[in-house]
């Protein structure tokens, strides 16, 4: 089988390519140049570009070297403009609106898989392979592709793939879906010992130091858009009392405790961010818990559209343990603009009600619905 394989220069994608070749597949390697690390936005204390463990020029070189050692064709796709438009700019706007975004989901579905699908088709490739820890199976009876968690739950990356369409899933191939990380490193050690020693990327690729608000400050300055920078404002308790001041809502996220600068008899946490009032709302630990929330932009993976409420285990962030919940379809009421429950909602929004309250449900994050190992669907947490 001829397969287009995404090669980031990291351990997982390199091992995926080596494994597929050992299985006798014909491969074409692709690396996507997404973000120019030398733009002067992410800098260290000396003013030098911060090293990144993803999407850097060094990663491109590593990917090219691995492809060479495997003897496969290799191409670099320059997607910097697409990446900034479709991933970086929405990331910045989300923070400026008081949300906490997770850009890796949109990057996978709307950029990486979309670009690789186009290239794969043009070169006659049947599948698009990546190093994700997830599994895809074709259900012949339902004539549908189904997405499952990686066998190694500690490395499972199905959380980042719920937006993939049936068309994308029909070509997606995840050769590491049933493997352990230590076995993956062993596979690539023979092909490229240097890559085998690389550490995993833990941060968003274009913010290698993990300091998101500082990145946004520098990004807006670099783009001559300082007028969009959120001004300072009030920190208000859930009882309505002004208890402090903040330096811009993009510097805070739901559940945050450190850096509030407020003396209180009990620890206080950010429980809400009010963009319209430019306020940070703080409360005690129990005020972080919620029983329900609304998600928009829902993509159903296990079926086209549910005809009734769905019982599932729901994640509200990557490291969240899935919790039992009921998912209700929503349809906008044009008269009062409020969503109302319906068994056949068509605006791709849902109301999720947990069996037990969950902590720090954060607007801007992705929420994923599971039925055991299977990804039922997912959406984006909204303020509603």
N, C-alpha and C positions, 0 to 999 in steps of 0.2 A: 504494500500500500504506500502511496506517495503522501507524505505528511509535511505540512508547514509547521515548524517548531519555533516557538518564541524563545529567544536566548537572551536573558538579561545580563549574563556574565556572572550570575550567582550560582550557588551550589545546586539548588533544586532544578532550575531550567537546564543547566548543563548536564546533570544526571539524567534528566528526562530524555535529552537528545541521545546520550550514550546508551541508555537502556533501549530506546526505540531502534537504534542502529543495530544493537546486538540481536534484536528480534527479527532483523532482516528487512526493515522498512527503508524505503527511499526517502531521504530527508532533504529539506531546504530550510536553512537557518535564517532567522530574522531577528534583528535587534531594533528596537524603537528608541530613537533619540528624542526624548520628551522634554527635557528641561536643561537649559544652558546654565550650568552651575557657575559659570564665570561672568554672569551678568552683574555681579556685585551686590546681590540682594542678600544672600546667605554668606556672611563673613565671620571669621573668628576675631579674637581680640586684637590681632595684628593687622586686620584688614585684608586677610587672604581668604580666598574661597574655601568654605568649609567642605571637607571631604564627605562624600555621600556614599552609602552602601547600595545605592540603587540609581540607575539612570545617569551615572557619571561617565565621562570619557574613558576612565580606566575600566569601567564595566564593559563598555563597547569593545575595548581592546581585548579584554578577557574573553568575551563571547566570540570574537573573531579568532582568537588563538585556539579555543576549544573546537570551534567548527573546523579549523585547519587540521587539528590533531585527529578529528573524526573523518576528515576528507570529504566534507559536504559543502555544497554551495552556500554562500553567506551574503546577506544583504542588510544594509542599514536603512531604515525608514526614518526620515526626518519629519517628526510630527510635532515639533516645538510650537508652531502656531496653533494647531488644533488643541494641544494639551493646555496651553495657556487659556484659550477661549473656553474650552469645555470642562476643564478641571480646576485650574488655578484661580481664574476669575470667579467662578461660582463659590469656591472655597473662601475667598476673601469676602465676597458679598454676604455669605452665610454668617461669618463671624461678625461682620459689621451690623448685621440685623439681630444679633444676640443669640445666634444658634451655635452649635458645636458640630461642624460637619465631619463626614468621613469620606474623603474624596476617592479612596481606592475602589469603591463600588462602581462609581460612574466611569472611572478610568478603565476598569476592566470591560464593562459592557458597551460603553458608548465610544471608546477610543481603541483600546488594544484589540479586542475581538473583532470590532468592526473593520479596522485596518487590515488585520491578518486574514479575515474572511475574504476581503477583496483581493488581496495578493494570492491567497490560496487558490481561489477560483481562476485567476488569470494564469496561474502556473500549472493548473490541472491537478492540484492537491485535493485529496478526498477529505482530509481531516486537518484540524488546527490543534496542535499539542502545546501545553504549557506545563510548568512545574507545580501547579496548584495541588494541594492535598484535598481532593474531592473526587467523586465518582459520578459517571453518567451511564445510564442504562436505557435501552430502548424497550418499551412495553408494547409488544406486538398487538396484544388484544385491544389496547387503548389507542394504538397508533400514536404514541407520544413518548418523548424523551423525558426521563426522570432524573433528577439531580439528588445526590446523596452526600452525606458528610464523609470526610476522609476516615478511613478505618482508625487511624491514629488521631483520636479526638484532641490531643494536646496540640496538634499541628493542623487540625481541620480548618480549611479556608472556604468552605461553602458559604459562609457569611458574606463574602465579597463577590459572590457569583449569582445571587438571587435575581438580578435584573436580566440575565441572559434569556433571550427569546428561544422559542422552539427551533427556529432556523439556526441560531447560533449553537444551541446544544446539539443539533444534529451533526455538526462538524467538530464539536469540542472533544478533545481526547486528553485525559488526565492520567498518564502512566504511573504517577506516584501515589495514586489514591489509596492504595492498600499497603503502602510501605511505611517503615519506620525511618526516622531521620538518620540514625546511625547507618542503616543499610544504604540510604541514598548517598551519604558521604563516601562510603566504600566503593560505590559504583563509579563515581567521578574521580576517585583518588588515582586510579590507573590511567585515566585519560588526561588529567590535569591536576597534579598535586598542589599547585598554587591555589586554584579555585577551591579545592577540597578543604583548604584551611580558612577560607573566608568566613567571617561572622555573618549572622543573619541581620537583615535590616529590620529594625524595630520601630523606626519613625517614618513619617510621611516623606517620600523621596526628595521633595523639593524643600523640605524644612529639616535638614539633617541634624540640627541641634535640638529639635523638639520644642523650640521657643516660638510658638505660633503667633502670639501677639506682636513679638518683635519682628518677625518676618513680615507681617501685615504692615507695620509701621514703615519698614524699609521699602516694601513693595510700592506703597502709595507714594512715598517720597521719590522713588526711582521713576515712577510713572507721572510725576508732577500732579498728584491728586490729593494733596494734603488737605484740601477742603472737604474730603470725604471722611477724614479721621473723626471718630466719635469724640465728643467733648466729655469732660468729667461731669459727674452728677452725684446724686444722693444715693446712699445706701440706706434702705428702709426695712424695718422689721415687718413681719407678717401682720403685726398689730397696727401698722401704719406710722410708727415712730421713726423719725430720722435718727439713725445711730452712727452715721459716718459718711464718708465721701469716697467715690471711686474715680479712677483716672481714665475711664473709657470702657464701654460694655464689652468690647472685643477682648479684654484682658481677663474675663471671668467665664466660668462654665458651671452648669448645674452640679451640685455636690462639692464644689470647691470649699475648702476650709482655710487653707493657708493664704496669707497675703491680704486678709481683709482689714487688718489693723483696727479691730474692734475689741474692746475689753468687755467681757460679759461673764456672768457667773457660770454659764454652761457654754460648750463649744457651739459656734454658729456656722452655718453652711449657706451657700448660695442655693436658694430653692426656686428662684424664678428670675428671669431677666426681662425687664419691660422696656423694649426699644422705644415705644411711643412716648413714654414718660422719662426715658433715659435714666431708669432706676435699676439698681440691683436689690432684689428682695432677699433677705436673709431670715433664717429660722433655725430651730433646733433639729436634731437628728430625725426625730419622728415626723417632722414636717416635710422631709424629703421623700416620704413614701406616698405612692399613688396606686390606686386600684385599676385605673383605666386611662386610656389615651387614644388619640386619633392618628392614623397613619395615612398618608397620601401617596399617589404615584405607585399604587400596588401592582405588582406583577405576580400573577398566579402561575406557578410552575407545574404543579401536579395535575391541574385541570384548567380549562379555559375560564370558567366562571362558576362559583358555587351557587347552588340554588337555595341554600339555607345557611344558617350560622355554622361556622367551622370550629371544631374543637382541635386545639393544637398546643404544642409547647412553644413558647415565644421568647426570643432573645431581644433585648433592647440595646445591647452593645456587644462588641466582639467577645469580651471576657465574661459576659453575663451567663449564668447557668440558666438554660431554658426553663420557663415556668409555665404551668398549666393556665390556659386562658381560652376564652370564647371570642371568636372574631365575627363581628357583625358587618355586613355590607352597609354602606351609606349612600344616600342619594340626596343631592342638594335640593332644598325647597326654594324655588325661585321667588316665593312671596316674601319670605323672611330671611333668606340667605343662610339659614341654619341647616346643617345636615340632619336628615331624619333616617331612621333605620328602615331598610327595605330588603326583601329577599332577593331582589334582582337589581341591586344598585349598579349604576353605569358610569360613575365618575371616578372609579378606581380608588376610592377612599374607604377606610374601614374604621370601626370603633372596636378596640381591643379591651376586654374586661378580664382581668386576672382573677384566679381563684383566691389568691393572697396578695396583699400589697407588695409592690416592688420599689426598690430604692433608685432615686436619681434617674428618672426617665427623661431623656434630654432631647429637646427639639434639634433637628439637623442630623441626628444619628439614624442609622438604618435599623430596622427591626425585621427579624427573620422568623418565619413560622415553620415548625418542624412537626412531622408525624414520625416519631422514632428517629430513624436515620435519614428519612427523606425530607427534602426541602419542599414544603407545600407552597411557599411564596414569600413575599417580603414587601416592604414599603419604607417610606420615610416618615419619621416621627415629626409631627407638627405641633404647634402651640395649642390647637383646639382642645 
